[in-house]
Amino acid sequence: MKNNKEKTKETTVKDKRSDSQKPTTILRLIVNLCRFLVALTFIFSGYVKAIDPLGTQYKIQDYLTALNLSGVLPDIVTLSAAVILAAIEFCLGVFLLLAIQRRATTRIAFAFMVFMTIVSMWLWIANPISDCGCFGDAVHLTNGQTLLKNIILLACSIVLMIYPTVLVILVSKTNQWIAMNYSILFIIISSLWSLYTLPRFDFRPYHIGANIPEGMVIPEGAPQPEFSTTFILEKDGVQKEFTLEDYPDSTWTFVDSKTETISEGYVPPIHDFSIMSMDSGEDITEDILSDTNYVFLLIAPHLENANDGNFGEIDQLYEYAQDHHYAFYGLTASDEEGVAQWREMTGAEYPFCNVDETTLKTMIRSNPGLMLLKAGTIIRKWSHHQLPDSSKLKQPLHASSLGQMPATTVAQKIVAVLLWFALPLFILILADRLWAWTKWLKKWKRYQNIYKHHPRKEEE
């Protein structure tokens, strides 16, 4: 009898101890809020980079240039790094959202945020790049905003790493491998498909439906750029700096001057857009943008690296344009030697024009890529893998679907992504929770049966 009482006391102490170690409701709320904030940020950031792998590659190259490492890594390495980085970020977000491998995932997320916070501190202090590229072209942040964002996410990731077991599991451990493999497969295929075609969502100012001349307009009353000029002057062997307000008399000798930008003012979405004919050397930007007929633009930032496997289809398009009196230009940042080499390889007869390299890379994520304009408005864009075939070039553009903007809206694209990714995961979570509930119900019934046939004896 005494032994039974002692055991009862020990059990009661253990129960009290376990109750005291249980997380409070407030702690659960804080941890899971941090979990959703970090997870959704990672998912969005990873996805917008994954569907624009070339844009992410360009940003990585900007970082390498800032570190004086430009050209050290081949393009295939930087492109692979872009795909892998986006996949890691996206999958980390999904794993946190579903509480998959909680301890490992929270530790990796913490390490990731430590690294990103260090990078953002460098950007804020040294300012080698104006835009970190955290959210691709979807959202642009200043370096100060990026640092603040990363500090908040780092603090949240610390909370998650300290309390990983507080995360509510949405998929049981036996089925987590399904969600993990599906997430990895989905994001990798999204990147590869965007490389083959074009990004599903185009956040750049040259998206379909955009009017280029309107994108170049500076509204009335928009803030103008402000500059500060400092003059370095010398007198009696001593150099000093002066501004316009305290500029000295003529006894001082001018040495040098430097101008700093205080405020950039309003910068239109489309700027530095200029098309120079390589044949005449004239600026034909206005002629192309004001043309009320259709205009084909074959865009190749670097003809030396452009894919020439579809030159036959490009030549067919040029012949089609000639037959229907549509203008057709090749836009490139390559020099005359590069153009001559391209013409020798492909037999191209269409005229070429020079355009800024960054502008061309922004216009389309393909080398080469094809853009269709009408009165300065972007009607269509094609990757070199998906150029219109000859079967669609039998009638004028105004009577063809090629001459009309795609019917698919942004909302329809979002729904398609949700159907392909979110819906299967939701079905998995639902089936998993039903399966877990069924297991619990069976255990409860088994316990009830045991209790019914073997009731607890009353203490004497």
Kinemage of the C-alpha trace (Angstrom):
@kinemage 1
@onewidth
@group {chain A} dominant
@subgroup {mainchain}
@vectorlist {calphas} color= white
{ca met a 1} P 0.000 0.000 0.000
{ca lys a 2} L 2.851 2.346 0.853
{ca asn a 3} L 4.711 1.537 -2.361
{ca asn a 4} L 1.593 2.318 -4.390
{ca lys a 5} L 1.249 5.713 -2.715
{ca glu a 6} L 4.917 6.550 -3.350
{ca lys a 7} L 4.539 5.605 -7.028
{ca thr a 8} L 1.456 7.795 -7.250
{ca lys a 9} L 3.395 10.737 -5.783
{ca glu a 10} L 6.301 10.223 -8.227
{ca thr a 11} L 3.887 10.126 -11.148
{ca thr a 12} L 2.214 13.319 -9.951
{ca val a 13} L 5.596 15.096 -9.686
{ca lys a 14} L 6.558 13.976 -13.197
{ca asp a 15} L 3.220 15.186 -14.572
{ca lys a 16} L 3.672 18.575 -12.907
{ca arg a 17} L 7.204 18.832 -14.271
{ca ser a 18} L 6.093 17.997 -17.823
{ca asp a 19} L 3.232 20.511 -17.536
{ca ser a 20} L 5.692 23.214 -16.501
{ca gln a 21} L 7.857 22.444 -19.538
{ca lys a 22} L 4.940 22.738 -21.977
{ca pro a 23} L 5.064 25.939 -24.061
{ca thr a 24} L 2.546 28.584 -23.148
{ca thr a 25} L -0.123 29.756 -25.562
{ca ile a 26} L 1.679 33.088 -26.051
{ca leu a 27} L 4.951 31.312 -26.864
{ca arg a 28} L 3.188 29.053 -29.361
{ca leu a 29} L 1.611 32.107 -30.982
{ca ile a 30} L 4.919 34.008 -31.240
{ca val a 31} L 6.874 31.037 -32.605
{ca asn a 32} L 4.284 30.172 -35.221
{ca leu a 33} L 3.918 33.820 -36.287
{ca cys a 34} L 7.692 33.906 -36.812
{ca arg a 35} L 7.395 30.645 -38.713
{ca phe a 36} L 4.768 32.003 -41.126
{ca leu a 37} L 6.621 35.297 -41.643
{ca val a 38} L 9.930 33.612 -42.510
{ca ala a 39} L 8.292 30.816 -44.511
{ca leu a 40} L 6.126 33.051 -46.705
{ca thr a 41} L 9.020 35.464 -47.303
{ca phe a 42} L 11.292 32.586 -48.350
{ca ile a 43} L 8.625 31.076 -50.611
{ca phe a 44} L 7.901 34.369 -52.387
{ca ser a 45} L 11.569 35.348 -52.682
{ca gly a 46} L 12.606 31.908 -53.907
{ca tyr a 47} L 9.773 31.619 -56.425
{ca val a 48} L 10.240 35.021 -58.099
{ca lys a 49} L 13.948 34.251 -58.481
{ca ala a 50} L 13.277 30.704 -59.705
{ca ile a 51} L 10.987 31.804 -62.547
{ca asp a 52} L 13.613 34.302 -63.727
{ca pro a 53} L 16.888 32.366 -63.482
{ca leu a 54} L 18.634 34.597 -66.040
{ca gly a 55} L 17.740 37.683 -64.007
{ca thr a 56} L 19.119 36.015 -60.884
{ca gln a 57} L 22.257 35.092 -62.819
{ca tyr a 58} L 22.716 38.740 -63.894
{ca lys a 59} L 22.422 39.830 -60.248
{ca ile a 60} L 25.023 37.252 -59.169
{ca gln a 61} L 27.327 38.602 -61.876
{ca asp a 62} L 26.771 42.117 -60.494
{ca tyr a 63} L 27.940 40.901 -57.078
{ca leu a 64} L 31.008 39.288 -58.633
{ca thr a 65} L 31.801 42.523 -60.475
{ca ala a 66} L 31.532 44.463 -57.208
{ca leu a 67} L 34.049 42.019 -55.696
{ca asn a 68} L 36.374 42.398 -58.702
{ca leu a 69} L 35.680 38.784 -59.686
{ca ser a 70} L 33.969 39.485 -63.002
{ca gly a 71} L 34.611 36.720 -65.534
{ca val a 72} L 36.158 34.372 -62.967
{ca leu a 73} L 33.221 31.951 -63.056
{ca pro a 74} L 31.796 30.696 -66.360
{ca asp a 75} L 28.164 31.444 -67.207
{ca ile a 76} L 27.055 27.853 -66.617
{ca val a 77} L 28.311 28.061 -63.021
{ca thr a 78} L 26.557 31.363 -62.243
{ca leu a 79} L 23.353 30.133 -63.905
{ca ser a 80} L 23.447 26.880 -61.926
{ca ala a 81} L 24.070 28.882 -58.756
{ca ala a 82} L 21.017 31.028 -59.564
{ca val a 83} L 18.775 27.961 -59.946
{ca ile a 84} L 20.132 26.279 -56.795
{ca leu a 85} L 19.892 29.436 -54.659
{ca ala a 86} L 16.253 29.990 -55.622
{ca ala a 87} L 15.420 26.312 -55.015
{ca ile a 88} L 17.033 26.322 -51.551
{ca glu a 89} L 15.181 29.460 -50.500
{ca phe a 90} L 11.815 28.248 -51.824
{ca cys a 91} L 12.135 24.774 -50.300
{ca leu a 92} L 13.244 26.175 -46.941
{ca gly a 93} L 10.091 28.254 -46.925
{ca val a 94} L 7.870 25.275 -47.730
{ca phe a 95} L 9.590 23.076 -45.129
{ca leu a 96} L 9.119 25.756 -42.453
{ca leu a 97} L 5.498 26.263 -43.433
{ca leu a 98} L 4.754 22.560 -43.121
{ca ala a 99} L 7.166 22.049 -40.171
{ca ile a 100} L 9.145 19.381 -42.047
{ca gln a 101} L 12.339 18.212 -40.289
{ca arg a 102} L 11.853 21.029 -37.781
{ca arg a 103} L 15.263 21.020 -36.087
{ca ala a 104} L 17.327 20.753 -39.279
{ca thr a 105} L 15.171 23.223 -41.211
{ca thr a 106} L 15.236 25.923 -38.526
{ca arg a 107} L 19.015 25.629 -38.169
{ca ile a 108} L 19.564 25.921 -41.913
{ca ala a 109} L 17.178 28.901 -42.068
{ca phe a 110} L 19.148 30.577 -39.248
{ca ala a 111} L 22.489 29.994 -41.029
{ca phe a 112} L 20.986 31.297 -44.281
{ca met a 113} L 19.755 34.479 -42.581
{ca val a 114} L 23.106 35.047 -40.844
{ca phe a 115} L 24.832 34.979 -44.225
{ca met a 116} L 22.221 37.212 -45.905
{ca thr a 117} L 22.341 39.716 -43.040
{ca ile a 118} L 26.130 39.986 -43.338
{ca val a 119} L 25.787 40.565 -47.085
{ca ser a 120} L 23.111 43.225 -46.554
{ca met a 121} L 25.318 45.001 -43.982
{ca trp a 122} L 28.079 45.138 -46.593
{ca leu a 123} L 25.616 46.521 -49.155
{ca trp a 124} L 24.389 49.162 -46.709
{ca ile a 125} L 27.902 50.281 -45.736
{ca ala a 126} L 29.772 50.049 -49.066
{ca asn a 127} L 26.795 50.478 -51.444
{ca pro a 128} L 28.403 48.516 -54.326
{ca ile a 129} L 24.947 47.613 -55.726
{ca ser a 130} L 21.822 49.735 -55.487
{ca asp a 131} L 19.386 46.792 -55.430
{ca cys a 132} L 20.146 43.534 -53.614
{ca gly a 133} L 17.860 41.458 -55.855
{ca cys a 134} L 16.256 39.715 -52.853
{ca phe a 135} L 12.880 39.612 -54.587
{ca gly a 136} L 14.096 39.658 -58.178
{ca asp a 137} L 12.315 42.323 -60.216
{ca ala a 138} L 9.054 41.873 -58.302
{ca val a 139} L 9.954 44.167 -55.377
{ca his a 140} L 12.844 46.628 -55.267
{ca leu a 141} L 14.303 47.550 -51.880
{ca thr a 142} L 16.978 50.035 -50.945
{ca asn a 143} L 20.022 48.653 -49.164
{ca gly a 144} L 18.755 50.132 -45.895
{ca gln a 145} L 15.355 48.475 -46.318
{ca thr a 146} L 17.073 45.193 -47.172
{ca leu a 147} L 19.156 45.312 -43.993
{ca leu a 148} L 16.084 46.053 -41.859
{ca lys a 149} L 14.165 43.211 -43.501
{ca asn a 150} L 16.994 40.743 -42.916
{ca ile a 151} L 17.436 41.777 -39.279
{ca ile a 152} L 13.737 41.079 -38.653
{ca leu a 153} L 13.937 37.707 -40.411
{ca leu a 154} L 17.141 36.857 -38.522
{ca ala a 155} L 15.421 37.572 -35.204
{ca cys a 156} L 12.508 35.358 -36.241
{ca ser a 157} L 14.861 32.568 -37.332
{ca ile a 158} L 16.590 32.689 -33.915
{ca val a 159} L 13.224 32.164 -32.232
{ca leu a 160} L 12.491 29.233 -34.543
{ca met a 161} L 15.869 27.639 -33.891
{ca ile a 162} L 15.403 27.878 -30.117
{ca tyr a 163} L 11.875 26.444 -30.165
{ca pro a 164} L 11.697 24.070 -33.159
{ca thr a 165} L 9.380 21.597 -31.427
{ca val a 166} L 6.760 24.306 -30.887
{ca leu a 167} L 6.104 24.416 -34.645
{ca val a 168} L 2.801 22.737 -35.374
{ca ile a 169} L 3.398 19.799 -37.726
{ca leu a 170} L 1.052 19.744 -40.722
{ca val a 171} L 2.420 16.560 -42.328
{ca ser a 172} L 3.392 13.481 -40.309
{ca lys a 173} L 6.984 12.271 -40.482
{ca thr a 174} L 6.064 9.185 -42.508
{ca asn a 175} L 4.662 11.378 -45.333
{ca gln a 176} L 7.055 14.332 -45.212
{ca trp a 177} L 9.245 12.882 -47.948
{ca ile a 178} L 6.362 13.348 -50.425
{ca ala a 179} L 6.097 17.089 -49.734
{ca met a 180} L 9.890 17.478 -49.780
{ca asn a 181} L 10.431 15.758 -53.120
{ca tyr a 182} L 7.415 17.436 -54.716
{ca ser a 183} L 8.606 20.916 -53.643
{ca ile a 184} L 12.123 20.327 -54.979
{ca leu a 185} L 10.814 18.900 -58.242
{ca phe a 186} L 8.301 21.730 -58.706
{ca ile a 187} L 10.767 24.589 -58.227
{ca ile a 188} L 13.526 23.027 -60.357
{ca ile a 189} L 11.081 22.372 -63.210
{ca ser a 190} L 9.784 25.963 -62.879
{ca ser a 191} L 13.318 27.304 -63.373
{ca leu a 192} L 14.111 25.009 -66.299
{ca trp a 193} L 10.790 25.804 -67.977
{ca ser a 194} L 11.442 29.542 -67.603
{ca leu a 195} L 14.856 29.068 -69.210
{ca tyr a 196} L 13.297 27.190 -72.120
{ca thr a 197} L 10.450 29.658 -72.606
{ca leu a 198} L 10.210 32.973 -70.745
{ca pro a 199} L 9.400 33.823 -67.097
{ca arg a 200} L 5.757 33.050 -66.275
{ca phe a 201} L 5.429 36.400 -64.514
{ca asp a 202} L 7.177 39.407 -66.060
{ca phe a 203} L 7.841 42.120 -63.465
{ca arg a 204} L 10.050 44.221 -65.725
{ca pro a 205} L 8.914 47.463 -67.421
{ca tyr a 206} L 9.032 45.727 -70.838
{ca his a 207} L 6.197 43.307 -70.083
{ca ile a 208} L 3.498 42.454 -72.600
{ca gly a 209} L 0.976 45.290 -72.760
{ca ala a 210} L 3.473 47.960 -71.714
{ca asn a 211} L 3.787 51.076 -73.854
{ca ile a 212} L 7.466 51.998 -74.107
{ca pro a 213} L 7.014 55.755 -74.801
{ca glu a 214} L 4.657 56.068 -71.814
{ca gly a 215} L 7.207 54.271 -69.640
{ca met a 216} L 9.793 56.920 -70.529
{ca val a 217} L 7.677 59.907 -69.498
{ca ile a 218} L 8.574 61.928 -66.400
{ca pro a 219} L 5.374 63.298 -64.799
{ca glu a 220} L 5.003 67.003 -64.156
{ca gly a 221} L 6.077 67.993 -60.676
{ca ala a 222} L 8.159 64.853 -60.221
{ca pro a 223} L 11.217 65.376 -57.971
{ca gln a 224} L 14.319 66.272 -59.933
{ca pro a 225} L 17.783 64.857 -59.231
{ca glu a 226} L 19.943 66.901 -56.856
{ca phe a 227} L 23.715 67.092 -57.036
{ca ser a 228} L 26.461 68.507 -54.853
{ca thr a 229} L 29.666 69.722 -56.483
{ca thr a 230} L 32.878 70.131 -54.502
{ca phe a 231} L 35.833 72.075 -55.918
{ca ile a 232} L 39.425 71.317 -54.967
{ca leu a 233} L 41.543 74.489 -55.106
{ca glu a 234} L 45.151 75.257 -54.201
{ca lys a 235} L 46.902 78.315 -52.788
{ca asp a 236} L 50.452 78.600 -51.478
{ca gly a 237} L 50.882 74.833 -51.780
{ca val a 238} L 47.792 74.097 -49.677
{ca gln a 239} L 44.733 72.328 -51.133
{ca lys a 240} L 41.235 72.878 -49.787
{ca glu a 241} L 37.718 71.888 -50.753
{ca phe a 242} L 35.025 74.473 -51.478
{ca thr a 243} L 31.385 74.468 -52.573
{ca leu a 244} L 29.534 76.979 -54.751
{ca glu a 245} L 28.411 78.814 -51.616
{ca asp a 246} L 31.926 79.470 -50.293
{ca tyr a 247} L 33.874 79.571 -53.573
{ca pro a 248} L 37.004 81.766 -52.947
{ca asp a 249} L 38.521 84.572 -55.017
{ca ser a 250} L 40.767 84.238 -58.064
{ca thr a 251} L 43.920 83.912 -55.969
{ca trp a 252} L 43.115 80.191 -55.638
{ca thr a 253} L 44.094 77.791 -58.438
{ca phe a 254} L 41.640 75.155 -59.643
{ca val a 255} L 42.897 71.561 -59.184
{ca asp a 256} L 39.879 69.244 -59.527
{ca ser a 257} L 36.164 68.889 -58.847
{ca lys a 258} L 33.837 66.069 -57.856
{ca thr a 259} L 30.080 65.775 -58.088
{ca glu a 260} L 27.959 63.585 -55.818
{ca thr a 261} L 24.304 62.681 -56.187
{ca ile a 262} L 22.293 63.818 -53.163
{ca ser a 263} L 18.937 62.652 -54.499
{ca glu a 264} L 18.256 60.708 -57.684
{ca gly a 265} L 14.806 62.197 -58.076
{ca tyr a 266} L 12.153 60.455 -60.149
{ca val a 267} L 13.511 57.787 -62.492
{ca pro a 268} L 10.988 56.568 -65.100
{ca pro a 269} L 10.488 52.791 -65.408
{ca ile a 270} L 12.075 52.850 -68.868
{ca his a 271} L 15.192 54.961 -69.246
{ca asp a 272} L 18.338 54.895 -71.371
{ca phe a 273} L 16.290 53.403 -74.223
{ca ser a 274} L 17.940 54.325 -77.494
{ca ile a 275} L 18.186 52.461 -80.814
{ca met a 276} L 21.072 53.417 -83.112
{ca ser a 277} L 21.162 52.087 -86.663
{ca met a 278} L 24.483 50.366 -87.407
{ca asp a 279} L 24.089 51.144 -91.111
{ca ser a 280} L 23.411 54.890 -90.956
{ca gly a 281} L 24.564 55.653 -87.417
{ca glu a 282} L 21.301 57.541 -86.789
{ca asp a 283} L 18.988 57.316 -83.802
{ca ile a 284} L 15.840 55.573 -85.045
{ca thr a 285} L 14.153 55.143 -81.647
{ca glu a 286} L 11.292 57.490 -82.481
{ca asp a 287} L 10.723 55.882 -85.888
{ca ile a 288} L 10.312 52.434 -84.335
{ca leu a 289} L 8.168 53.495 -81.378
{ca ser a 290} L 5.827 55.665 -83.467
{ca asp a 291} L 5.297 53.059 -86.192
{ca thr a 292} L 1.553 52.284 -86.211
{ca asn a 293} L 2.212 49.040 -88.074
{ca tyr a 294} L 3.731 45.917 -86.521
{ca val a 295} L 7.487 45.892 -85.809
{ca phe a 296} L 9.567 42.771 -85.110
{ca leu a 297} L 12.608 43.178 -82.841
{ca leu a 298} L 15.096 40.321 -82.664
{ca ile a 299} L 16.924 40.943 -79.395
{ca ala a 300} L 20.375 39.467 -78.747
{ca pro a 301} L 22.517 41.159 -76.066
{ca his a 302} L 25.590 39.317 -77.348
{ca leu a 303} L 25.475 37.716 -80.785
{ca glu a 304} L 28.716 35.865 -79.981
{ca asn a 305} L 26.845 33.878 -77.315
{ca ala a 306} L 23.433 33.787 -78.984
{ca asn a 307} L 21.784 30.470 -79.807
{ca asp a 308} L 21.863 30.027 -83.593
{ca gly a 309} L 19.920 26.757 -83.685
{ca asn a 310} L 16.712 28.474 -84.828
{ca phe a 311} L 18.129 30.794 -87.486
{ca gly a 312} L 15.945 29.102 -90.138
{ca glu a 313} L 12.767 30.108 -88.284
{ca ile a 314} L 14.147 33.626 -87.787
{ca asp a 315} L 14.823 33.952 -91.532
{ca gln a 316} L 11.260 32.757 -92.246
{ca leu a 317} L 9.922 35.423 -89.911
{ca tyr a 318} L 11.999 38.067 -91.687
{ca glu a 319} L 10.652 36.969 -95.072
{ca tyr a 320} L 7.120 37.001 -93.640
{ca ala a 321} L 7.704 40.558 -92.348
{ca gln a 322} L 8.935 41.685 -95.754
{ca asp a 323} L 5.949 40.143 -97.539
{ca his a 324} L 3.510 42.018 -95.260
{ca his a 325} L 5.581 45.232 -95.023
{ca tyr a 326} L 6.400 44.882 -91.332
{ca ala a 327} L 9.661 46.383 -90.057
{ca phe a 328} L 12.202 43.877 -88.738
{ca tyr a 329} L 15.332 44.882 -86.802
{ca gly a 330} L 18.036 43.032 -84.940
{ca leu a 331} L 18.991 44.735 -81.656
{ca thr a 332} L 22.336 43.917 -80.095
{ca ala a 333} L 25.149 45.286 -77.962
{ca ser a 334} L 27.736 43.473 -80.116
{ca asp a 335} L 30.065 45.367 -82.422
{ca glu a 336} L 30.259 45.128 -86.206
{ca glu a 337} L 32.543 42.117 -86.002
{ca gly a 338} L 29.983 40.223 -83.939
{ca val a 339} L 27.209 41.140 -86.392
{ca ala a 340} L 29.330 40.031 -89.360
{ca gln a 341} L 30.019 36.688 -87.657
{ca trp a 342} L 26.284 36.171 -86.996
{ca arg a 343} L 25.407 36.998 -90.593
{ca glu a 344} L 28.037 34.580 -91.845
{ca met a 345} L 26.673 31.753 -89.663
{ca thr a 346} L 22.962 32.365 -90.262
{ca gly a 347} L 22.743 34.207 -93.571
{ca ala a 348} L 20.815 37.013 -91.851
{ca glu a 349} L 19.809 39.911 -94.120
{ca tyr a 350} L 17.831 42.027 -91.643
{ca pro a 351} L 19.355 45.327 -90.437
{ca phe a 352} L 21.041 45.543 -87.035
{ca cys a 353} L 20.957 48.319 -84.454
{ca asn a 354} L 22.973 49.007 -81.321
{ca val a 355} L 21.213 49.136 -77.939
{ca asp a 356} L 22.581 49.195 -74.397
{ca glu a 357} L 23.376 45.687 -73.105
{ca thr a 358} L 21.492 46.107 -69.813
{ca thr a 359} L 18.430 47.397 -71.659
{ca leu a 360} L 18.420 44.357 -73.945
{ca lys a 361} L 18.761 41.950 -71.015
{ca thr a 362} L 15.842 43.711 -69.345
{ca met a 363} L 13.657 43.639 -72.450
{ca ile a 364} L 13.636 39.849 -72.800
{ca arg a 365} L 15.193 36.871 -71.002
{ca ser a 366} L 16.394 35.041 -74.072
{ca asn a 367} L 19.412 35.301 -76.340
{ca pro a 368} L 18.072 35.757 -78.944
{ca gly a 369} L 14.461 36.586 -78.202
{ca leu a 370} L 11.729 38.089 -80.336
{ca met a 371} L 9.474 41.008 -79.469
{ca leu a 372} L 6.496 42.334 -81.441
{ca leu a 373} L 5.577 46.028 -81.164
{ca lys a 374} L 2.745 48.147 -82.471
{ca ala a 375} L 2.711 51.914 -81.896
{ca gly a 376} L 5.281 51.433 -79.149
{ca thr a 377} L 3.161 48.844 -77.275
{ca ile a 378} L 4.568 45.369 -76.638
{ca ile a 379} L 2.146 42.854 -78.181
{ca arg a 380} L 4.085 39.584 -77.912
{ca lys a 381} L 7.390 38.117 -76.696
{ca trp a 382} L 8.949 34.798 -77.687
{ca ser a 383} L 11.951 32.800 -76.583
{ca his a 384} L 14.136 31.414 -79.374
{ca his a 385} L 12.819 27.973 -78.387
{ca gln a 386} L 9.208 28.962 -79.110
{ca leu a 387} L 9.286 31.139 -82.210
{ca pro a 388} L 6.094 31.151 -84.325
{ca asp a 389} L 6.247 28.300 -86.850
{ca ser a 390} L 5.423 28.544 -90.540
{ca ser a 391} L 1.848 27.267 -90.037
{ca lys a 392} L 0.995 30.487 -88.170
{ca leu a 393} L 2.541 32.786 -90.767
{ca lys a 394} L -0.033 32.372 -93.535
{ca gln a 395} L -2.106 35.483 -92.859
{ca pro a 396} L -1.470 39.092 -91.812
{ca leu a 397} L -0.906 39.747 -88.123
{ca his a 398} L -4.100 41.756 -87.653
{ca ala a 399} L -6.061 38.658 -88.714
{ca ser a 400} L -3.912 36.230 -86.731
{ca ser a 401} L -3.680 35.420 -83.014
{ca leu a 402} L 0.020 36.328 -83.232
{ca gly a 403} L -0.926 39.963 -83.701
{ca gln a 404} L -3.086 40.036 -80.564
{ca met a 405} L -2.031 40.120 -76.931
{ca pro a 406} L -2.258 36.773 -75.107
{ca ala a 407} L -5.636 36.133 -73.501
{ca thr a 408} L -4.102 34.700 -70.312
{ca thr a 409} L -4.285 37.179 -67.441
{ca val a 410} L -2.043 37.461 -64.379
{ca ala a 411} L -4.874 36.156 -62.193
{ca gln a 412} L -5.184 33.052 -64.384
{ca lys a 413} L -1.442 32.453 -64.110
{ca ile a 414} L -1.611 32.702 -60.310
{ca val a 415} L -4.495 30.224 -60.244
{ca ala a 416} L -2.496 27.852 -62.464
{ca val a 417} L 0.472 27.962 -60.051
{ca leu a 418} L -1.827 27.321 -57.090
{ca leu a 419} L -3.433 24.372 -58.881
{ca trp a 420} L -0.075 22.848 -59.768
{ca phe a 421} L 1.623 23.358 -56.401
{ca ala a 422} L -0.604 24.478 -53.538
{ca leu a 423} L -3.561 22.210 -54.322
{ca pro a 424} L -1.560 18.914 -54.334
{ca leu a 425} L 0.096 19.908 -51.038
{ca phe a 426} L -3.287 20.797 -49.542
{ca ile a 427} L -4.663 17.403 -50.590
{ca leu a 428} L -1.598 15.733 -49.058
{ca ile a 429} L -2.062 17.635 -45.765
{ca leu a 430} L -5.770 16.826 -45.679
{ca ala a 431} L -5.212 13.115 -46.385
{ca asp a 432} L -2.387 12.980 -43.841
{ca arg a 433} L -4.456 14.608 -41.098
{ca leu a 434} L -7.388 12.280 -41.819
{ca trp a 435} L -5.032 9.305 -41.674
{ca ala a 436} L -3.554 10.536 -38.366
{ca trp a 437} L -7.034 11.111 -36.944
{ca thr a 438} L -8.097 7.597 -38.006
{ca lys a 439} L -5.045 6.122 -36.246
{ca trp a 440} L -5.858 8.099 -33.094
{ca leu a 441} L -9.484 6.959 -33.241
{ca lys a 442} L -8.449 3.307 -33.514
{ca lys a 443} L -6.120 3.672 -30.534
{ca trp a 444} L -8.867 5.325 -28.510
{ca lys a 445} L -11.337 2.541 -29.306
{ca arg a 446} L -8.725 -0.069 -28.400
{ca tyr a 447} L -8.089 1.705 -25.091
{ca gln a 448} L -11.827 1.882 -24.399
{ca asn a 449} L -12.170 -1.847 -25.016
{ca ile a 450} L -9.280 -2.656 -22.680
{ca tyr a 451} L -10.675 -0.369 -19.984
{ca lys a 452} L -14.118 -1.930 -20.377
{ca his a 453} L -12.914 -5.512 -19.953
{ca his a 454} L -10.287 -4.701 -17.301
{ca pro a 455} L -11.670 -1.974 -15.046
{ca arg a 456} L -9.305 -0.390 -12.548
{ca lys a 457} L -9.630 -1.900 -9.084
{ca glu a 458} L -10.519 0.493 -6.323
{ca glu a 459} L -7.855 1.099 -3.723
{ca glu a 460} L -8.455 -0.599 -0.441
